[in-house]
Amino acid sequence: MVTGQRHVPTLSVIRQALRHVQGDIRWDEPLAPYTSLQVGGPADVLVFPADVEDVIHAVQGARFYHLPLMVLGGTNVVIRDKGVRGIVMHLKQLSKVYEEKTNRVYAQAGVRLPRLMQFSLGWKLSGMEWAAGIPGTVGGGVAMNAGTRLGEMQDVLEAVDFVTIHGRRKRIEASTLSFLYRKTMLPKGIVVGAWMQLRSSAKDTIHAATSQYLQYRKATQPLTLPNAGSVFQNPPGDSAGRLVEAAGLKGVRIGDAEVSVKHANFIVNRGAATAEHILLLVRKVRERVARKFGVRLILEWKVVGER
């Protein structure tokens, strides 16, 4: 995410800032359809860069005109109901993936992780099995060190293709980065791609591992309803889902926001939830768990937009 000075931008200034961008530009665009929770108000402007040069132009324009700029990662984010001011970028057009050299794969930021996993399977490359069923993108996966019990992004990441807040493209070696639980310590800027170092393996072996984990996810997680993945980080030595369930919160609702009856560390949208409903439910869960167990749950989601 890149941010400029905090003020209400005029549309004429935003147009000027984006004058060199060739991709699709949509004004006052609702953001709910672009998030996995299906909630959130509009962006002043939603930009779909056609390529990395478009990203660079948008970053440079936003910086020159002191405009807020945000990259929309839709799978672990809650957009508030009043939406987002300034420029929002969606990187779905950055969708190239290829084997650059033996066992090294390059994927642009907009490539979906399941697609990258399937690409790797097709080339008999192991290392991406953990991405099976994760609905996020390579860019988001790098930024949040995405992972499952099978592994995480840092296990395969060789380097990051990056655009700095000054609008310069650079390669950042993974060996120079620090990785935390669901967070990569990156400088301010935008991930536009990544190099992954994988390893050769038998296709049957890879397929067996991913199939088994997909079956586990379907059995234990509410994948058929809009959600943003795990709500809270697991406290040291414990499980956030166990604490929420033990607090008697499974199935609790505010509006159409519900603590999943299938997995207590998921909040689902049962059809007409708003961001306000979801965030009120998050607050209720945290307060109940804190009172009952003395544990302060840390939110794994990102919450953005105007209150």
C-alpha positions in Angstrom: 0.0 0.0 0.0 1.2 3.5 -0.8 -0.4 6.6 0.7 -0.1 10.3 0.0 -1.1 13.2 2.1 -4.5 13.0 3.8 -7.0 15.3 2.1 -10.1 15.0 -0.1 -8.8 14.9 -3.7 -10.8 16.5 -6.5 -11.6 14.4 -9.5 -9.8 16.8 -11.8 -6.6 16.4 -9.9 -7.0 12.6 -9.9 -7.5 12.7 -13.7 -4.4 14.7 -14.1 -2.4 12.3 -11.9 -3.6 9.3 -14.0 -3.2 10.9 -17.4 -0.4 8.5 -18.5 -2.2 5.3 -17.3 -3.5 3.2 -20.2 -5.5 0.6 -18.3 -9.1 0.6 -17.3 -10.2 3.5 -15.1 -13.6 3.4 -13.3 -14.9 6.3 -11.3 -17.0 6.1 -8.1 -16.7 2.3 -8.4 -18.2 0.1 -5.6 -15.5 -2.1 -4.1 -17.6 -4.8 -2.5 -17.6 -7.0 -5.7 -13.8 -7.0 -5.6 -13.5 -8.3 -2.0 -14.0 -11.8 -0.7 -16.4 -10.6 2.0 -18.5 -8.7 -0.5 -18.8 -5.5 1.5 -17.5 -2.0 1.2 -18.3 1.4 -0.3 -16.9 3.0 -3.4 -13.5 4.2 -4.4 -13.1 7.7 -5.9 -11.4 5.9 -8.7 -10.5 2.2 -9.3 -7.6 1.6 -11.7 -6.8 -1.6 -13.4 -3.2 -1.1 -14.6 -2.5 -2.8 -18.0 1.1 -3.5 -17.1 3.9 -2.5 -14.7 4.5 0.7 -16.5 1.0 1.7 -15.6 1.7 1.0 -12.0 4.8 3.2 -12.1 2.8 6.0 -13.8 0.0 5.8 -11.2 2.5 5.9 -8.3 4.4 8.8 -9.8 1.2 10.7 -10.4 -0.2 10.1 -6.9 3.1 11.2 -5.4 3.4 14.3 -7.5 -0.2 15.4 -6.6 -0.1 14.2 -3.0 -2.9 11.8 -3.5 -3.7 8.7 -1.4 -3.1 5.5 -3.3 -4.0 1.9 -2.2 -3.6 -1.5 -3.8 -6.7 -3.6 -3.2 -6.0 -7.0 -1.9 -9.4 -8.5 -1.7 -9.0 -11.7 0.4 -8.0 -10.4 3.8 -9.4 -6.9 3.8 -12.5 -5.2 5.1 -13.5 -2.0 3.2 -15.6 0.3 5.3 -19.0 1.3 4.1 -18.1 4.8 3.1 -15.5 3.6 0.8 -11.9 4.8 0.0 -10.8 8.3 -1.0 -8.2 8.8 -3.7 -6.8 6.1 -6.0 -7.4 2.4 -5.6 -5.5 0.0 -7.8 -6.5 -3.6 -8.6 -3.7 -5.6 -10.2 -5.7 -8.4 -11.9 -4.3 -7.5 -15.3 -0.8 -8.3 -14.1 -1.4 -12.0 -14.8 1.7 -13.4 -16.5 3.3 -16.6 -15.1 6.1 -18.5 -16.7 9.1 -20.7 -15.9 12.1 -18.3 -16.2 14.7 -21.0 -15.9 14.9 -24.5 -14.5 12.7 -24.7 -11.4 12.4 -20.9 -11.1 9.0 -19.5 -11.8 8.1 -15.8 -12.2 4.5 -14.7 -11.6 3.1 -11.2 -11.7 1.2 -9.8 -8.7 -2.3 -10.4 -10.1 -1.8 -14.2 -10.6 -4.2 -16.1 -8.3 -2.4 -18.5 -6.0 -4.4 -21.5 -7.1 -3.5 -20.8 -10.7 0.2 -20.6 -9.8 -0.2 -23.9 -7.9 -1.8 -25.5 -11.0 0.9 -24.0 -13.3 3.6 -25.5 -11.0 1.8 -28.9 -11.0 1.7 -28.8 -14.8 5.5 -28.4 -14.9 6.0 -31.0 -12.2 7.3 -28.4 -9.7 6.8 -28.8 -6.0 6.7 -26.1 -3.3 3.4 -24.4 -4.0 1.2 -27.1 -2.5 0.3 -24.9 0.4 -1.5 -22.5 -2.0 -4.2 -25.0 -2.8 -7.5 -23.4 -2.2 -6.2 -20.0 -1.1 -8.1 -17.4 -3.1 -5.5 -14.7 -2.9 -3.0 -13.4 -5.4 0.8 -13.6 -5.6 1.1 -9.9 -4.7 -1.0 -10.4 -1.6 0.7 -13.7 -0.8 4.1 -12.0 -0.8 2.9 -9.0 1.3 1.3 -11.1 4.0 3.6 -14.2 3.8 0.5 -16.3 3.0 0.6 -19.9 4.0 -1.1 -22.9 5.5 0.0 -25.9 7.5 1.7 -27.2 4.4 4.1 -24.2 4.1 4.2 -20.5 3.3 5.5 -18.0 0.8 8.8 -17.4 2.5 9.7 -21.1 1.8 9.8 -20.6 -1.9 10.3 -16.8 -2.4 13.6 -16.0 -4.1 13.0 -12.3 -4.9 10.3 -9.6 -5.2 9.6 -7.5 -8.2 8.8 -4.1 -6.6 7.8 -0.6 -7.4 8.9 1.9 -4.8 6.9 4.9 -3.5 9.1 7.0 -5.8 7.9 5.0 -8.8 11.1 3.1 -9.4 11.1 -0.6 -10.2 13.6 -2.8 -8.3 14.3 -6.4 -7.4 14.4 -7.2 -3.7 16.1 -10.4 -2.7 14.1 -12.5 -0.3 17.3 -13.1 1.7 17.3 -9.4 2.7 13.7 -9.5 4.0 12.3 -10.5 7.4 9.2 -12.7 7.5 6.7 -12.9 10.3 3.5 -14.8 10.8 1.3 -13.5 8.0 3.5 -10.5 7.3 6.5 -9.7 5.2 8.6 -6.7 6.2 8.7 -4.9 2.9 9.5 -1.2 2.3 6.7 1.1 1.3 5.6 0.4 -2.3 3.9 -2.1 -4.4 4.6 -5.8 -5.2 4.2 -6.3 -8.9 5.6 -9.8 -9.2 7.8 -12.5 -7.6 10.3 -15.1 -8.4 9.8 -18.5 -6.7 12.4 -21.2 -6.5 10.6 -24.6 -6.7 11.9 -28.2 -7.0 11.2 -31.0 -9.4 8.8 -33.7 -8.2 6.4 -36.4 -9.5 3.1 -35.0 -10.6 1.2 -37.7 -8.7 3.0 -36.8 -5.4 2.1 -33.1 -5.8 -1.5 -33.8 -6.7 -1.9 -36.2 -3.8 -0.7 -33.5 -1.3 -2.9 -30.8 -2.7 -6.0 -33.0 -3.0 -5.7 -34.1 0.6 -5.4 -30.5 1.9 -8.3 -29.3 -0.3 -10.5 -32.0 1.2 -9.4 -30.9 4.7 -10.3 -27.2 3.9 -13.7 -28.1 2.5 -14.5 -30.2 5.6 -13.3 -27.6 8.2 -13.8 -24.1 6.7 -16.9 -22.2 5.4 -15.7 -22.0 1.8 -19.2 -21.7 0.3 -20.0 -18.3 2.0 -18.2 -15.0 1.5 -15.4 -14.6 4.1 -11.9 -13.1 4.4 -10.1 -16.1 5.8 -9.0 -16.3 9.4 -10.2 -13.3 11.4 -7.6 -13.4 14.3 -4.0 -14.5 14.7 -3.5 -17.6 16.8 -2.2 -16.6 20.3 1.1 -18.2 21.3 0.4 -21.8 22.2 -3.3 -21.6 21.5 -5.9 -21.4 18.7 -8.1 -18.3 18.1 -10.8 -20.6 16.8 -10.8 -22.7 20.0 -11.0 -19.5 22.2 -13.9 -18.1 20.2 -15.8 -21.4 20.3 -15.1 -21.9 24.0 -16.6 -18.4 24.6 -19.8 -19.6 23.1 -19.7 -17.4 20.0 -20.2 -19.9 17.2 -23.3 -18.8 15.2 -23.5 -15.4 16.8 -24.8 -12.8 14.4 -25.0 -9.1 13.9 -27.2 -8.4 10.9 -26.0 -10.9 8.2 -22.5 -11.1 9.7 -22.0 -14.4 11.5 -19.3 -16.2 13.4 -19.1 -19.4 11.3 -20.7 -22.5 12.8 -18.1 -24.5 10.9 -15.0 -22.7 12.1 -15.1 -20.1 14.8 -12.2 -18.1 13.5 -14.1 -17.2 10.4 -16.8 -14.5 10.0 -19.1 -15.0 7.0 -21.4 -12.8 5.1 -24.8 -14.6 4.9 -26.0 -12.3 2.2 -26.6 -8.7 3.2 -23.9 -7.9 5.8 -22.3 -4.5 5.8 -18.8 -3.7 6.9 -20.3 -2.1 10.0 -22.0 -5.4 10.9 -18.8 -7.3 10.4 -16.6 -4.9 12.5 -19.2 -4.8 15.3 -19.1 -8.6 15.4 -15.3 -8.5 15.5 -15.4 -6.2 18.4 -18.0 -8.3 20.2 -15.9 -11.5 19.8 -12.7 -9.7 21.0 -14.5 -8.3 24.1 -16.0 -11.7 25.0 -12.8 -13.6 24.6 -10.9 -11.0 26.6 -13.4 -11.1 29.5 -13.6 -14.9 29.6 -9.9 -15.8 29.0 -7.9 -12.6 29.4 -6.6 -13.0 25.9 -6.5 -10.0 23.5 -7.1 -11.4 20.0 -5.1 -9.7 17.3 -6.9 -9.0 14.0 -5.4 -10.7 11.0 -7.5 -8.7 8.5 -6.7 -5.2 7.2 -9.5 -2.6 7.7 -9.4 0.4 5.3 -11.7 3.2 4.2 -13.6 6.1 5.8 -15.5 5.6 9.0 
